[in-house]
Amino acid sequence: MRPAWVEVDIAAIRENVRAVQGYVGPGTEVLAVVKADAYGHGLAPAARAALEGGAAMLGVAIPEEVVALREAGIAAPALIMGCTLPDQAEQIVALGASAVVSHPEAAQALAGAAQARQTRARVHVKVNTGMGRVGVRWHEAVDLICQVAAMPGIELEGIMTHFATADEENLAPARAQLDRFLVVLDEAAAHGIRPRYRHAANSAAIAFLPGARLDLVRPGLLTYGIPPVPQSADYPADAHAAVHDRALPVALRPALSLKARVVQLNRLPAGDAVGYGLTYRARRDSVFALLPLGYADGLSRALSNRGHVLIRGQRAPIAGRVSMDQTVIDVTDIPGVAVGDIAVLIGEQDAQRITAWEVSLAMGSIAYETLTSLSARLPRVYAPSEP
């Protein structure tokens, strides 16, 4: 096996979904978000674990992700959460997936494709309550909802929205979005339209906006055991950005670790430099370890001279620029490092840990990008676990 890899604890995904379900209660179902290769964890294995944990539905971004689920033998309900184009309707209906619509043309195309197959297309109308991205604007939403609900060949399975700021300290904009959404739902109900699923809550809203849970919640990061906002307790004193102090109301376990073996050691005298651009110069006689992964694997170049790894249970700084396939760390102060030792870039080692959020803050980004950037050329190794 390649000496750089991603380890995924399948049991953690299962337990995280179970914990979210227990937290939101029996009146609310869970849609586990598995788009983008399950945030780097592996689409099919993560989806199976989420379903075993009690997820009622899987959330993807594009029809091709449903194809991959079906090819893996996963027939569970799936919601395609990206925009639906009319020319995708036939494929979506054939897959038996639910689709998001925000304009009548897409719904009409789905209705036609469903009638041709003598079935019904399941749709969720997306309401733009203030994010300004996907969805029909809330002032016009009820008209579209009524149109879609009346179309032959359509089952209006859900009405949904998405929050722009549920992960920020100031929740007032998110509460305003929720208020608008509840008005839309009430007006739709006044027309006799009460779909099975009314949903709005992403991971942050599940944790911090209880009124948004409704009939269905959509945990993304929570599915994988990662807080939707950085937690102060997770970071060393030299963290690169401010963190939130809001604790999660549900206990989770991170499922993913990123690891690599040391493939070479270099002893360089004081004054020698390391890597492209010679941006890291040894201030003393030093020992550097070479790890066989780089930005082509999703280890951002922004971590150059900023990131850390764990080796022999201690933190070692990234020395010089992260290159395409190689990264150098300074192990001068860590005795006994040898070729073959395992370095942890995300995860735990000997009671020390580096979280996905710590890596993300160091590179000026968010955990979502860090995880979804992990390249397919990194082997995924799945921990054995009992269902």
BELNOR-V416404 format. One record per run of one state. SS is the DSSP state (helix for helix, strand for strand, loop for the rest). FROM is the first residue (numbers start at 1). LEN is the number of residues. If there is no record, write none. Layout:
ss->(SS & SS)
from->(FROM & FROM)
len->(LEN & LEN)
This chain:
ss->(loop & strand & loop & helix & loop & strand & loop & helix & loop & helix & loop & strand & loop & helix & loop & strand & loop & helix & loop & strand & loop & helix & loop & strand & loop & strand & helix & loop & strand & loop & helix & loop & strand & loop & helix & loop & helix & loop & strand & loop & helix & loop & strand & helix & loop & strand & loop & strand & loop & strand & loop & helix & loop & strand & loop & strand & loop & helix & loop & helix & loop & strand & loop & strand & loop & strand & loop & strand & loop & strand & loop & helix & loop & helix & loop & strand & loop)
from->(1 & 4 & 9 & 10 & 25 & 29 & 34 & 35 & 40 & 43 & 53 & 57 & 61 & 63 & 72 & 78 & 81 & 86 & 96 & 98 & 102 & 104 & 117 & 121 & 129 & 136 & 138 & 151 & 154 & 161 & 172 & 191 & 197 & 202 & 203 & 209 & 210 & 213 & 216 & 218 & 221 & 225 & 231 & 232 & 235 & 244 & 245 & 256 & 269 & 273 & 275 & 276 & 279 & 280 & 282 & 286 & 292 & 295 & 298 & 301 & 304 & 308 & 312 & 314 & 319 & 327 & 331 & 342 & 350 & 352 & 355 & 356 & 363 & 367 & 373 & 379 & 383)
len->(3 & 5 & 1 & 15 & 4 & 5 & 1 & 5 & 3 & 10 & 4 & 4 & 2 & 9 & 6 & 3 & 5 & 10 & 2 & 4 & 2 & 13 & 4 & 8 & 7 & 2 & 13 & 3 & 7 & 11 & 19 & 6 & 5 & 1 & 6 & 1 & 3 & 3 & 2 & 3 & 4 & 6 & 1 & 3 & 9 & 1 & 11 & 13 & 4 & 2 & 1 & 3 & 1 & 2 & 4 & 6 & 3 & 3 & 3 & 3 & 4 & 4 & 2 & 5 & 8 & 4 & 11 & 8 & 2 & 3 & 1 & 7 & 4 & 6 & 6 & 4 & 5)
